Amino acid sequence: MHVPAKGRASKLSVEDPVLLCLSYWCEYRILFHVATSYGVSKATALRIVRHVEDCLIKSNLFNLPKNLPEGEGID
């Protein structure tokens, strides 16, 4: 089990945050249902998703498009 540097020990294994994110991203599940599946709060699930996204972006192996082609943005 992964033990954080500070705070309480995580209920999740090392792999669970990645699996939680994949189920949120790929299955289009809402955070409430993802959190329930992993036995954490909705706020914790959101924190995990944001942390994994930040790690991916900082790795330079993943990036989001800076400029979307015309007509493909959110109106």
All heavy atoms as a GROMACS GRO file, in nm:
protein
  590
    1MET      N    1   0.085  -0.118   0.000
    1MET     CA    2   0.000   0.000   0.000
    1MET      C    3   0.089   0.124   0.000
    1MET      O    4   0.189   0.130   0.069
    1MET     CB    5  -0.092   0.001   0.122
    1MET     CG    6  -0.175   0.128   0.131
    1MET     SD    7  -0.276   0.138   0.276
    1MET     CE    8  -0.411   0.038   0.224
    2HIS      N    9   0.052   0.223  -0.078
    2HIS     CA   10   0.126   0.349  -0.088
    2HIS      C   11   0.097   0.433   0.035
    2HIS      O   12  -0.017   0.454   0.072
    2HIS     CB   13   0.083   0.422  -0.215
    2HIS     CG   14   0.143   0.558  -0.228
    2HIS    ND1   15   0.276   0.576  -0.250
    2HIS    CD2   16   0.088   0.681  -0.222
    2HIS    CE1   17   0.302   0.706  -0.258
    2HIS    NE2   18   0.187   0.770  -0.241
    3VAL      N   19   0.203   0.483   0.100
    3VAL     CA   20   0.187   0.569   0.217
    3VAL      C   21   0.231   0.709   0.179
    3VAL      O   22   0.345   0.730   0.139
    3VAL     CB   23   0.270   0.517   0.336
    3VAL    CG1   24   0.254   0.607   0.456
    3VAL    CG2   25   0.231   0.374   0.370
    4PRO      N   26   0.140   0.806   0.187
    4PRO     CA   27   0.177   0.943   0.152
    4PRO      C   28   0.280   1.001   0.249
    4PRO      O   29   0.293   0.954   0.361
    4PRO     CB   30   0.045   1.020   0.158
    4PRO     CG   31  -0.043   0.939   0.245
    4PRO     CD   32   0.003   0.796   0.233
    5ALA      N   33   0.353   1.104   0.205
    5ALA     CA   34   0.456   1.167   0.288
    5ALA      C   35   0.395   1.231   0.412
    5ALA      O   36   0.459   1.238   0.516
    5ALA     CB   37   0.531   1.270   0.206
    6LYS      N   38   0.273   1.279   0.401
    6LYS     CA   39   0.207   1.339   0.516
    6LYS      C   40   0.059   1.303   0.511
    6LYS      O   41   0.008   1.263   0.408
    6LYS     CB   42   0.225   1.490   0.518
    6LYS     CG   43   0.176   1.560   0.394
    6LYS     CD   44   0.206   1.708   0.400
    6LYS     CE   45   0.160   1.773   0.270
    6LYS     NZ   46   0.183   1.914   0.268
    7GLY      N   47  -0.008   1.316   0.621
    7GLY     CA   48  -0.150   1.283   0.625
    7GLY      C   49  -0.175   1.136   0.648
    7GLY      O   50  -0.087   1.060   0.684
    8ARG      N   51  -0.300   1.096   0.625
    8ARG     CA   52  -0.340   0.957   0.646
    8ARG      C   53  -0.294   0.867   0.533
    8ARG      O   54  -0.275   0.911   0.420
    8ARG     CB   55  -0.492   0.947   0.653
    8ARG     CG   56  -0.549   0.984   0.786
    8ARG     CD   57  -0.695   0.957   0.786
    8ARG     NE   58  -0.757   1.058   0.698
    8ARG     CZ   59  -0.883   1.059   0.666
    8ARG    NH1   60  -0.963   0.965   0.710
    8ARG    NH2   61  -0.933   1.152   0.589
    9ALA      N   62  -0.282   0.740   0.563
    9ALA     CA   63  -0.250   0.642   0.460
    9ALA      C   64  -0.368   0.630   0.364
    9ALA      O   65  -0.484   0.641   0.405
    9ALA     CB   66  -0.221   0.506   0.524
   10SER      N   67  -0.340   0.609   0.239
   10SER     CA   68  -0.443   0.601   0.138
   10SER      C   69  -0.518   0.468   0.147
   10SER      O   70  -0.460   0.365   0.177
   10SER     CB   71  -0.381   0.614  -0.001
   10SER     OG   72  -0.476   0.595  -0.100
   11LYS      N   73  -0.649   0.473   0.119
   11LYS     CA   74  -0.729   0.351   0.110
   11LYS      C   75  -0.699   0.277  -0.020
   11LYS      O   76  -0.728   0.160  -0.035
   11LYS     CB   77  -0.879   0.383   0.109
   11LYS     CG   78  -0.935   0.435   0.236
   11LYS     CD   79  -1.084   0.458   0.216
   11LYS     CE   80  -1.150   0.514   0.337
   11LYS     NZ   81  -1.294   0.535   0.316
   12LEU      N   82  -0.642   0.350  -0.116
   12LEU     CA   83  -0.622   0.296  -0.250
   12LEU      C   84  -0.482   0.242  -0.268
   12LEU      O   85  -0.386   0.293  -0.211
   12LEU     CB   86  -0.646   0.407  -0.354
   12LEU     CG   87  -0.782   0.477  -0.348
   12LEU    CD1   88  -0.787   0.590  -0.450
   12LEU    CD2   89  -0.894   0.379  -0.372
   13SER      N   90  -0.470   0.140  -0.350
   13SER     CA   91  -0.338   0.088  -0.386
   13SER      C   92  -0.272   0.186  -0.482
   13SER      O   93  -0.333   0.283  -0.526
   13SER     CB   94  -0.353  -0.050  -0.451
   13SER     OG   95  -0.412  -0.036  -0.579
   14VAL      N   96  -0.151   0.159  -0.519
   14VAL     CA   97  -0.077   0.247  -0.610
   14VAL      C   98  -0.146   0.254  -0.747
   14VAL      O   99  -0.149   0.359  -0.811
   14VAL     CB  100   0.068   0.198  -0.625
   14VAL    CG1  101   0.144   0.280  -0.727
   14VAL    CG2  102   0.139   0.202  -0.491
   15GLU      N  103  -0.204   0.145  -0.792
   15GLU     CA  104  -0.267   0.140  -0.924
   15GLU      C  105  -0.406   0.203  -0.926
   15GLU      O  106  -0.453   0.248  -1.031
   15GLU     CB  107  -0.281  -0.006  -0.973
   15GLU     CG  108  -0.150  -0.079  -0.988
   15GLU     CD  109  -0.101  -0.143  -0.858
   15GLU    OE1  110  -0.173  -0.137  -0.755
   15GLU    OE2  111   0.009  -0.196  -0.858
   16ASP      N  112  -0.475   0.205  -0.814
   16ASP     CA  113  -0.613   0.250  -0.809
   16ASP      C  114  -0.636   0.393  -0.859
   16ASP      O  115  -0.735   0.416  -0.929
   16ASP     CB  116  -0.671   0.233  -0.669
   16ASP     CG  117  -0.710   0.090  -0.639
   16ASP    OD1  118  -0.725   0.011  -0.735
   16ASP    OD2  119  -0.725   0.056  -0.520
   17PRO      N  120  -0.550   0.491  -0.827
   17PRO     CA  121  -0.576   0.625  -0.882
   17PRO      C  122  -0.579   0.628  -1.034
   17PRO      O  123  -0.663   0.697  -1.094
   17PRO     CB  124  -0.461   0.709  -0.827
   17PRO     CG  125  -0.422   0.639  -0.701
   17PRO     CD  126  -0.442   0.494  -0.730
   18VAL      N  127  -0.492   0.553  -1.098
   18VAL     CA  128  -0.491   0.548  -1.244
   18VAL      C  129  -0.618   0.480  -1.295
   18VAL      O  130  -0.683   0.529  -1.388
   18VAL     CB  131  -0.366   0.476  -1.297
   18VAL    CG1  132  -0.371   0.460  -1.448
   18VAL    CG2  133  -0.240   0.550  -1.255
   19LEU      N  134  -0.658   0.372  -1.232
   19LEU     CA  135  -0.781   0.304  -1.272
   19LEU      C  136  -0.903   0.392  -1.247
   19LEU      O  137  -0.996   0.394  -1.328
   19LEU     CB  138  -0.794   0.171  -1.196
   19LEU     CG  139  -0.687   0.067  -1.230
   19LEU    CD1  140  -0.700  -0.053  -1.136
   19LEU    CD2  141  -0.696   0.025  -1.374
   20LEU      N  142  -0.903   0.465  -1.137
   20LEU     CA  143  -1.012   0.558  -1.108
   20LEU      C  144  -1.022   0.661  -1.220
   20LEU      O  145  -1.130   0.686  -1.272
   20LEU     CB  146  -0.986   0.627  -0.973
   20LEU     CG  147  -1.092   0.722  -0.921
   20LEU    CD1  148  -1.095   0.718  -0.768
   20LEU    CD2  149  -1.069   0.863  -0.967
   21CYS      N  150  -0.910   0.717  -1.260
   21CYS     CA  151  -0.910   0.817  -1.369
   21CYS      C  152  -0.957   0.757  -1.500
   21CYS      O  153  -1.035   0.819  -1.572
   21CYS     CB  154  -0.771   0.875  -1.387
   21CYS     SG  155  -0.725   0.986  -1.255
   22LEU      N  156  -0.910   0.638  -1.531
   22LEU     CA  157  -0.952   0.575  -1.656
   22LEU      C  158  -1.102   0.549  -1.658
   22LEU      O  159  -1.166   0.569  -1.761
   22LEU     CB  160  -0.875   0.445  -1.679
   22LEU     CG  161  -0.727   0.462  -1.714
   22LEU    CD1  162  -0.658   0.327  -1.717
   22LEU    CD2  163  -0.711   0.536  -1.846
   23SER      N  164  -1.158   0.507  -1.546
   23SER     CA  165  -1.302   0.483  -1.544
   23SER      C  166  -1.378   0.615  -1.555
   23SER      O  167  -1.486   0.620  -1.615
   23SER     CB  168  -1.344   0.406  -1.419
   23SER     OG  169  -1.326   0.480  -1.302
   24TYR      N  170  -1.322   0.723  -1.502
   24TYR     CA  171  -1.385   0.855  -1.515
   24TYR      C  172  -1.376   0.906  -1.658
   24TYR      O  173  -1.474   0.951  -1.716
   24TYR     CB  174  -1.317   0.953  -1.419
   24TYR     CG  175  -1.367   1.095  -1.428
   24TYR    CD1  176  -1.497   1.128  -1.390
   24TYR    CD2  177  -1.284   1.196  -1.475
   24TYR    CE1  178  -1.542   1.259  -1.398
   24TYR    CE2  179  -1.329   1.327  -1.483
   24TYR     CZ  180  -1.457   1.358  -1.445
   24TYR     OH  181  -1.503   1.487  -1.453
   25TRP      N  182  -1.258   0.896  -1.719
   25TRP     CA  183  -1.237   0.948  -1.854
   25TRP      C  184  -1.301   0.862  -1.962
   25TRP      O  185  -1.367   0.912  -2.051
   25TRP     CB  186  -1.088   0.959  -1.886
   25TRP     CG  187  -1.011   1.059  -1.806
   25TRP    CD1  188  -1.056   1.175  -1.752
   25TRP    CD2  189  -0.874   1.049  -1.771
   25TRP    NE1  190  -0.956   1.239  -1.686
   25TRP    CE2  191  -0.842   1.165  -1.697
   25TRP    CE3  192  -0.775   0.956  -1.796
   25TRP    CZ2  193  -0.715   1.188  -1.647
   25TRP    CZ3  194  -0.647   0.980  -1.747
   25TRP    CH2  195  -0.619   1.094  -1.674
   26CYS      N  196  -1.279   0.732  -1.955
   26CYS     CA  197  -1.318   0.643  -2.066
   26CYS      C  198  -1.462   0.597  -2.060
   26CYS      O  199  -1.523   0.572  -2.163
   26CYS     CB  200  -1.225   0.523  -2.070
   26CYS     SG  201  -1.054   0.568  -2.099
   27GLU      N  202  -1.516   0.582  -1.941
   27GLU     CA  203  -1.652   0.531  -1.927
   27GLU      C  204  -1.753   0.643  -1.909
   27GLU      O  205  -1.872   0.617  -1.896
   27GLU     CB  206  -1.659   0.434  -1.809
   27GLU     CG  207  -1.572   0.311  -1.828
   27GLU     CD  208  -1.570   0.223  -1.705
   27GLU    OE1  209  -1.640   0.253  -1.606
   27GLU    OE2  210  -1.496   0.124  -1.707
   28TYR      N  211  -1.705   0.767  -1.904
   28TYR     CA  212  -1.791   0.884  -1.886
   28TYR      C  213  -1.880   0.871  -1.762
   28TYR      O  214  -1.996   0.911  -1.764
   28TYR     CB  215  -1.876   0.911  -2.011
   28TYR     CG  216  -1.792   0.935  -2.133
   28TYR    CD1  217  -1.781   0.838  -2.230
   28TYR    CD2  218  -1.722   1.054  -2.148
   28TYR    CE1  219  -1.702   0.861  -2.343
   28TYR    CE2  220  -1.643   1.076  -2.259
   28TYR     CZ  221  -1.634   0.980  -2.356
   28TYR     OH  222  -1.556   1.001  -2.465
   29ARG      N  223  -1.822   0.816  -1.656
   29ARG     CA  224  -1.896   0.805  -1.531
   29ARG      C  225  -1.883   0.935  -1.454
   29ARG      O  226  -1.782   1.004  -1.464
   29ARG     CB  227  -1.840   0.690  -1.448
   29ARG     CG  228  -1.856   0.556  -1.517
   29ARG     CD  229  -1.789   0.444  -1.443
   29ARG     NE  230  -1.855   0.424  -1.315
   29ARG     CZ  231  -1.800   0.358  -1.214
   29ARG    NH1  232  -1.680   0.309  -1.224
   29ARG    NH2  233  -1.866   0.344  -1.102
   30ILE      N  234  -1.985   0.969  -1.375
   30ILE     CA  235  -1.975   1.090  -1.295
   30ILE      C  236  -1.889   1.061  -1.172
   30ILE      O  237  -1.874   0.946  -1.130
   30ILE     CB  238  -2.113   1.146  -1.256
   30ILE    CG1  239  -2.191   1.045  -1.170
   30ILE    CG2  240  -2.192   1.186  -1.379
   30ILE    CD1  241  -2.320   1.103  -1.114
   31LEU      N  242  -1.830   1.167  -1.116
   31LEU     CA  243  -1.738   1.149  -1.003
   31LEU      C  244  -1.803   1.078  -0.885
   31LEU      O  245  -1.738   1.000  -0.817
   31LEU     CB  246  -1.683   1.284  -0.958
   31LEU     CG  247  -1.569   1.339  -1.041
   31LEU    CD1  248  -1.534   1.480  -0.999
   31LEU    CD2  249  -1.447   1.249  -1.032
   32PHE      N  250  -1.930   1.103  -0.860
   32PHE     CA  251  -1.998   1.037  -0.749
   32PHE      C  252  -1.991   0.886  -0.763
   32PHE      O  253  -1.960   0.814  -0.669
   32PHE     CB  254  -2.144   1.084  -0.739
   32PHE     CG  255  -2.222   1.008  -0.637
   32PHE    CD1  256  -2.210   1.040  -0.502
   32PHE    CD2  257  -2.307   0.905  -0.673
   32PHE    CE1  258  -2.281   0.969  -0.407
   32PHE    CE2  259  -2.378   0.834  -0.579
   32PHE     CZ  260  -2.366   0.865  -0.444
   33HIS      N  261  -2.021   0.834  -0.884
   33HIS     CA  262  -2.021   0.689  -0.905
   33HIS      C  263  -1.880   0.632  -0.902
   33HIS      O  264  -1.858   0.523  -0.848
   33HIS     CB  265  -2.091   0.655  -1.036
   33HIS     CG  266  -2.237   0.681  -1.032
   33HIS    ND1  267  -2.302   0.751  -1.128
   33HIS    CD2  268  -2.331   0.648  -0.940
   33HIS    CE1  269  -2.431   0.760  -1.097
   33HIS    NE2  270  -2.450   0.699  -0.982
   34VAL      N  271  -1.784   0.704  -0.957
   34VAL     CA  272  -1.645   0.659  -0.952
   34VAL      C  273  -1.599   0.653  -0.807
   34VAL      O  274  -1.539   0.554  -0.763
   34VAL     CB  275  -1.554   0.752  -1.035
   34VAL    CG1  276  -1.408   0.717  -1.016
   34VAL    CG2  277  -1.591   0.746  -1.183
   35ALA      N  278  -1.626   0.758  -0.732
   35ALA     CA  279  -1.586   0.763  -0.591
   35ALA      C  280  -1.649   0.649  -0.512
   35ALA      O  281  -1.581   0.584  -0.431
   35ALA     CB  282  -1.626   0.898  -0.531
   36THR      N  283  -1.776   0.623  -0.535
   36THR     CA  284  -1.846   0.514  -0.466
   36THR      C  285  -1.781   0.379  -0.497
   36THR      O  286  -1.762   0.296  -0.408
   36THR     CB  287  -1.995   0.512  -0.505
   36THR    OG1  288  -2.051   0.640  -0.473
   36THR    CG2  289  -2.070   0.405  -0.430
   37SER      N  290  -1.743   0.359  -0.622
   37SER     CA  291  -1.681   0.233  -0.662
   37SER      C  292  -1.548   0.208  -0.591
   37SER      O  293  -1.511   0.094  -0.564
   37SER     CB  294  -1.655   0.231  -0.813
   37SER     OG  295  -1.776   0.236  -0.884
   38TYR      N  296  -1.476   0.316  -0.561
   38TYR     CA  297  -1.344   0.303  -0.497
   38TYR      C  298  -1.347   0.331  -0.348
   38TYR      O  299  -1.243   0.329  -0.282
   38TYR     CB  300  -1.244   0.395  -0.568
   38TYR     CG  301  -1.202   0.337  -0.701
   38TYR    CD1  302  -1.275   0.364  -0.817
   38TYR    CD2  303  -1.094   0.252  -0.711
   38TYR    CE1  304  -1.240   0.308  -0.938
   38TYR    CE2  305  -1.057   0.197  -0.832
   38TYR     CZ  306  -1.131   0.225  -0.945
   38TYR     OH  307  -1.096   0.169  -1.065
   39GLY      N  308  -1.463   0.359  -0.293
   39GLY     CA  309  -1.476   0.379  -0.148
   39GLY      C  310  -1.414   0.508  -0.098
   39GLY      O  311  -1.364   0.513   0.014
   40VAL      N  312  -1.415   0.612  -0.182
   40VAL     CA  313  -1.363   0.742  -0.141
   40VAL      C  314  -1.472   0.847  -0.162
   40VAL      O  315  -1.574   0.819  -0.224
   40VAL     CB  316  -1.236   0.781  -0.221
   40VAL    CG1  317  -1.122   0.682  -0.193
   40VAL    CG2  318  -1.263   0.789  -0.370
   41SER      N  319  -1.448   0.966  -0.112
   41SER     CA  320  -1.546   1.074  -0.130
   41SER      C  321  -1.534   1.132  -0.271
   41SER      O  322  -1.434   1.113  -0.341
   41SER     CB  323  -1.522   1.185  -0.027
   41SER     OG  324  -1.402   1.254  -0.056
   42LYS      N  325  -1.637   1.205  -0.310
   42LYS     CA  326  -1.637   1.271  -0.441
   42LYS      C  327  -1.521   1.370  -0.449
   42LYS      O  328  -1.455   1.381  -0.552
   42LYS     CB  329  -1.771   1.341  -0.461
   42LYS     CG  330  -1.786   1.411  -0.593
   42LYS     CD  331  -1.924   1.475  -0.604
   42LYS     CE  332  -1.932   1.571  -0.718
   42LYS     NZ  333  -2.059   1.642  -0.722
   43ALA      N  334  -1.496   1.443  -0.340
   43ALA     CA  335  -1.386   1.540  -0.337
   43ALA      C  336  -1.251   1.471  -0.354
   43ALA      O  337  -1.163   1.521  -0.425
   43ALA     CB  338  -1.389   1.619  -0.206
   44THR      N  339  -1.234   1.355  -0.292
   44THR     CA  340  -1.110   1.280  -0.307
   44THR      C  341  -1.093   1.230  -0.450
   44THR      O  342  -0.984   1.237  -0.506
   44THR     CB  343  -1.106   1.162  -0.208
   44THR    OG1  344  -1.110   1.215  -0.074
   44THR    CG2  345  -0.982   1.077  -0.225
   45ALA      N  346  -1.201   1.182  -0.510
   45ALA     CA  347  -1.195   1.136  -0.649
   45ALA      C  348  -1.154   1.251  -0.741
   45ALA      O  349  -1.069   1.233  -0.829
   45ALA     CB  350  -1.330   1.079  -0.692
   46LEU      N  351  -1.210   1.369  -0.720
   46LEU     CA  352  -1.174   1.485  -0.801
   46LEU      C  353  -1.026   1.521  -0.781
   46LEU      O  354  -0.955   1.549  -0.877
   46LEU     CB  355  -1.262   1.604  -0.767
   46LEU     CG  356  -1.230   1.735  -0.838
   46LEU    CD1  357  -1.240   1.719  -0.990
   46LEU    CD2  358  -1.320   1.846  -0.790
   47ARG      N  359  -0.980   1.518  -0.657
   47ARG     CA  360  -0.840   1.547  -0.627
   47ARG      C  361  -0.748   1.448  -0.696
   47ARG      O  362  -0.644   1.486  -0.752
   47ARG     CB  363  -0.820   1.547  -0.475
   47ARG     CG  364  -0.690   1.603  -0.429
   47ARG     CD  365  -0.682   1.628  -0.279
   47ARG     NE  366  -0.735   1.521  -0.197
   47ARG     CZ  367  -0.849   1.529  -0.127
   47ARG    NH1  368  -0.924   1.637  -0.132
   47ARG    NH2  369  -0.889   1.428  -0.054
   48ILE      N  370  -0.785   1.321  -0.698
   48ILE     CA  371  -0.705   1.218  -0.764
   48ILE      C  372  -0.700   1.242  -0.914
   48ILE      O  373  -0.592   1.237  -0.975
   48ILE     CB  374  -0.760   1.078  -0.732
   48ILE    CG1  375  -0.734   1.043  -0.586
   48ILE    CG2  376  -0.701   0.973  -0.825
   48ILE    CD1  377  -0.807   0.920  -0.536
   49VAL      N  378  -0.815   1.271  -0.975
   49VAL     CA  379  -0.820   1.296  -1.120
   49VAL      C  380  -0.731   1.415  -1.154
   49VAL      O  381  -0.650   1.408  -1.248
   49VAL     CB  382  -0.965   1.320  -1.167
   49VAL    CG1  383  -0.969   1.373  -1.309
   49VAL    CG2  384  -1.044   1.190  -1.156
   50ARG      N  385  -0.742   1.522  -1.081
   50ARG     CA  386  -0.660   1.641  -1.109
   50ARG      C  387  -0.512   1.613  -1.089
   50ARG      O  388  -0.428   1.660  -1.166
   50ARG     CB  389  -0.704   1.758  -1.021
   50ARG     CG  390  -0.836   1.815  -1.067
   50ARG     CD  391  -0.870   1.940  -0.994
   50ARG     NE  392  -0.993   1.998  -1.047
   50ARG     CZ  393  -1.064   2.087  -0.983
   50ARG    NH1  394  -1.028   2.130  -0.864
   50ARG    NH2  395  -1.174   2.135  -1.038
   51HIS      N  396  -0.477   1.536  -0.986
   51HIS     CA  397  -0.337   1.502  -0.961
   51HIS      C  398  -0.279   1.419  -1.076
   51HIS      O  399  -0.169   1.446  -1.123
   51HIS     CB  400  -0.322   1.427  -0.828
   51HIS     CG  401  -0.184   1.382  -0.801
   51HIS    ND1  402  -0.083   1.469  -0.766
   51HIS    CD2  403  -0.129   1.259  -0.806
   51HIS    CE1  404   0.029   1.401  -0.750
   51HIS    NE2  405   0.003   1.273  -0.774
   52VAL      N  406  -0.352   1.319  -1.120
   52VAL     CA  407  -0.306   1.235  -1.230
   52VAL      C  408  -0.293   1.318  -1.358
   52VAL      O  409  -0.194   1.306  -1.432
   52VAL     CB  410  -0.397   1.112  -1.250
   52VAL    CG1  411  -0.361   1.037  -1.377
   52VAL    CG2  412  -0.388   1.019  -1.129
   53GLU      N  413  -0.391   1.404  -1.385
   53GLU     CA  414  -0.383   1.491  -1.503
   53GLU      C  415  -0.260   1.581  -1.495
   53GLU      O  416  -0.187   1.596  -1.594
   53GLU     CB  417  -0.510   1.576  -1.515
   53GLU     CG  418  -0.631   1.498  -1.558
   53GLU     CD  419  -0.759   1.580  -1.553
   53GLU    OE1  420  -0.761   1.690  -1.493
   53GLU    OE2  421  -0.859   1.534  -1.611
   54ASP      N  422  -0.235   1.641  -1.379
   54ASP     CA  423  -0.118   1.728  -1.362
   54ASP      C  424   0.012   1.651  -1.384
   54ASP      O  425   0.104   1.701  -1.448
   54ASP     CB  426  -0.117   1.792  -1.223
   54ASP     CG  427  -0.225   1.897  -1.205
   54ASP    OD1  428  -0.282   1.944  -1.307
   54ASP    OD2  429  -0.253   1.932  -1.088
   55CYS      N  430   0.020   1.529  -1.330
   55CYS     CA  431   0.139   1.446  -1.348
   55CYS      C  432   0.162   1.414  -1.496
   55CYS      O  433   0.275   1.418  -1.545
   55CYS     CB  434   0.130   1.317  -1.268
   55CYS     SG  435   0.145   1.342  -1.090
   56LEU      N  436   0.055   1.381  -1.567
   56LEU     CA  437   0.067   1.351  -1.710
   56LEU      C  438   0.114   1.473  -1.789
   56LEU      O  439   0.201   1.462  -1.875
   56LEU     CB  440  -0.067   1.302  -1.765
   56LEU     CG  441  -0.108   1.161  -1.724
   56LEU    CD1  442  -0.252   1.135  -1.767
   56LEU    CD2  443  -0.015   1.059  -1.785
   57ILE      N  444   0.059   1.588  -1.759
   57ILE     CA  445   0.097   1.711  -1.830
   57ILE      C  446   0.242   1.748  -1.800
   57ILE      O  447   0.319   1.781  -1.890
   57ILE     CB  448   0.000   1.826  -1.796
   57ILE    CG1  449  -0.137   1.795  -1.858
   57ILE    CG2  450   0.054   1.959  -1.846
   57ILE    CD1  451  -0.248   1.885  -1.808
   58LYS      N  452   0.284   1.738  -1.674
   58LYS     CA  453   0.422   1.772  -1.636
   58LYS      C  454   0.524   1.675  -1.694
   58LYS      O  455   0.640   1.708  -1.709
   58LYS     CB  456   0.434   1.776  -1.483
   58LYS     CG  457   0.369   1.897  -1.422
   58LYS     CD  458   0.379   1.895  -1.272
   58LYS     CE  459   0.303   2.010  -1.211
   58LYS     NZ  460   0.301   2.004  -1.065
   59SER      N  461   0.482   1.554  -1.728
   59SER     CA  462   0.575   1.453  -1.781
   59SER      C  463   0.618   1.485  -1.924
   59SER      O  464   0.713   1.426  -1.974
   59SER     CB  465   0.511   1.315  -1.779
   59SER     OG  466   0.413   1.304  -1.882
   60ASN      N  467   0.547   1.576  -1.989
   60ASN     CA  468   0.570   1.610  -2.130
   60ASN      C  469   0.544   1.493  -2.224
   60ASN      O  470   0.582   1.497  -2.340
   60ASN     CB  471   0.711   1.666  -2.153
   60ASN     CG  472   0.728   1.801  -2.089
   60ASN    OD1  473   0.635   1.880  -2.085
   60ASN    ND2  474   0.847   1.828  -2.037
   61LEU      N  475   0.483   1.389  -2.175
   61LEU     CA  476   0.442   1.276  -2.259
   61LEU      C  477   0.296   1.288  -2.299
   61LEU      O  478   0.246   1.212  -2.378
   61LEU     CB  479   0.464   1.143  -2.184
   61LEU     CG  480   0.608   1.112  -2.147
   61LEU    CD1  481   0.614   0.990  -2.056
   61LEU    CD2  482   0.692   1.092  -2.271
   62PHE      N  483   0.230   1.387  -2.244
   62PHE     CA  484   0.088   1.408  -2.265
   62PHE      C  485   0.064   1.558  -2.269
   62PHE      O  486   0.124   1.633  -2.193
   62PHE     CB  487   0.009   1.347  -2.148
   62PHE     CG  488  -0.137   1.379  -2.148
   62PHE    CD1  489  -0.225   1.305  -2.223
   62PHE    CD2  490  -0.186   1.485  -2.073
   62PHE    CE1  491  -0.361   1.334  -2.222
   62PHE    CE2  492  -0.322   1.514  -2.072
   62PHE     CZ  493  -0.408   1.438  -2.147
   63ASN      N  494  -0.017   1.604  -2.361
   63ASN     CA  495  -0.053   1.745  -2.362
   63ASN      C  496  -0.191   1.762  -2.421
   63ASN      O  497  -0.241   1.674  -2.490
   63ASN     CB  498   0.050   1.830  -2.435
   63ASN     CG  499   0.069   1.787  -2.578
   63ASN    OD1  500  -0.026   1.757  -2.648
   63ASN    ND2  501   0.193   1.783  -2.622
   64LEU      N  502  -0.248   1.874  -2.390
   64LEU     CA  503  -0.379   1.909  -2.443
   64LEU      C  504  -0.358   2.007  -2.557
   64LEU      O  505  -0.263   2.086  -2.554
   64LEU     CB  506  -0.464   1.971  -2.333
   64LEU     CG  507  -0.495   1.879  -2.215
   64LEU    CD1  508  -0.564   1.957  -2.104
   64LEU    CD2  509  -0.582   1.763  -2.259
   65PRO      N  510  -0.443   2.005  -2.657
   65PRO     CA  511  -0.426   2.098  -2.768
   65PRO      C  512  -0.440   2.243  -2.720
   65PRO      O  513  -0.529   2.274  -2.641
   65PRO     CB  514  -0.538   2.062  -2.866
   65PRO     CG  515  -0.634   1.982  -2.788
   65PRO     CD  516  -0.560   1.921  -2.673
   66LYS      N  517  -0.347   2.326  -2.764
   66LYS     CA  518  -0.351   2.467  -2.724
   66LYS      C  519  -0.455   2.543  -2.803
   66LYS      O  520  -0.522   2.630  -2.752
   66LYS     CB  521  -0.213   2.528  -2.741
   66LYS     CG  522  -0.112   2.469  -2.644
   66LYS     CD  523   0.022   2.533  -2.659
   66LYS     CE  524   0.128   2.482  -2.566
   66LYS     NZ  525   0.121   2.357  -2.507
   67ASN      N  526  -0.469   2.511  -2.930
   67ASN     CA  527  -0.566   2.578  -3.017
   67ASN      C  528  -0.652   2.472  -3.084
   67ASN      O  529  -0.602   2.391  -3.161
   67ASN     CB  530  -0.496   2.661  -3.123
   67ASN     CG  531  -0.417   2.775  -3.064
   67ASN    OD1  532  -0.464   2.840  -2.972
   67ASN    ND2  533  -0.297   2.797  -3.112
   68LEU      N  534  -0.780   2.474  -3.056
   68LEU     CA  535  -0.871   2.381  -3.120
   68LEU      C  536  -0.907   2.434  -3.258
   68LEU      O  537  -0.919   2.555  -3.277
   68LEU     CB  538  -0.999   2.364  -3.037
   68LEU     CG  539  -0.986   2.292  -2.906
   68LEU    CD1  540  -1.119   2.296  -2.831
   68LEU    CD2  541  -0.944   2.148  -2.927
   69PRO      N  542  -0.920   2.346  -3.354
   69PRO     CA  543  -0.967   2.391  -3.487
   69PRO      C  544  -1.102   2.460  -3.474
   69PRO      O  545  -1.181   2.428  -3.384
   69PRO     CB  546  -0.979   2.261  -3.567
   69PRO     CG  547  -0.891   2.165  -3.497
   69PRO     CD  548  -0.893   2.205  -3.352
   70GLU      N  549  -1.128   2.552  -3.561
   70GLU     CA  550  -1.252   2.629  -3.556
   70GLU      C  551  -1.374   2.538  -3.560
   70GLU      O  552  -1.379   2.442  -3.637
   70GLU     CB  553  -1.258   2.728  -3.673
   70GLU     CG  554  -1.360   2.836  -3.653
   70GLU     CD  555  -1.347   2.945  -3.757
   70GLU    OE1  556  -1.233   2.984  -3.788
   70GLU    OE2  557  -1.451   2.989  -3.807
   71GLY      N  558  -1.469   2.563  -3.474
   71GLY     CA  559  -1.592   2.485  -3.471
   71GLY      C  560  -1.585   2.364  -3.379
   71GLY      O  561  -1.682   2.293  -3.364
   72GLU      N  562  -1.469   2.338  -3.315
   72GLU     CA  563  -1.457   2.221  -3.228
   72GLU      C  564  -1.446   2.256  -3.082
   72GLU      O  565  -1.422   2.171  -2.999
   72GLU     CB  566  -1.336   2.138  -3.271
   72GLU     CG  567  -1.354   2.076  -3.407
   72GLU     CD  568  -1.241   1.981  -3.443
   72GLU    OE1  569  -1.175   1.930  -3.351
   72GLU    OE2  570  -1.222   1.958  -3.563
   73GLY      N  571  -1.463   2.383  -3.048
   73GLY     CA  572  -1.457   2.424  -2.908
   73GLY      C  573  -1.593   2.420  -2.843
   73GLY      O  574  -1.694   2.390  -2.906
   74ILE      N  575  -1.596   2.451  -2.716
   74ILE     CA  576  -1.723   2.458  -2.643
   74ILE      C  577  -1.783   2.595  -2.667
   74ILE      O  578  -1.717   2.696  -2.655
   74ILE     CB  579  -1.699   2.435  -2.492
   74ILE    CG1  580  -1.641   2.296  -2.468
   74ILE    CG2  581  -1.827   2.456  -2.414
   74ILE    CD1  582  -1.602   2.270  -2.325
   75ASP      N  583  -1.908   2.597  -2.705
   75ASP     CA  584  -1.977   2.725  -2.732
   75ASP      C  585  -2.023   2.790  -2.605
   75ASP      O  586  -2.058   2.736  -2.511
   75ASP     CB  587  -2.096   2.702  -2.825
   75ASP     CG  588  -2.049   2.656  -2.962
   75ASP    OD1  589  -1.943   2.704  -3.006
   75ASP    OD2  590  -2.120   2.575  -3.022
   0.00000   0.00000   0.00000
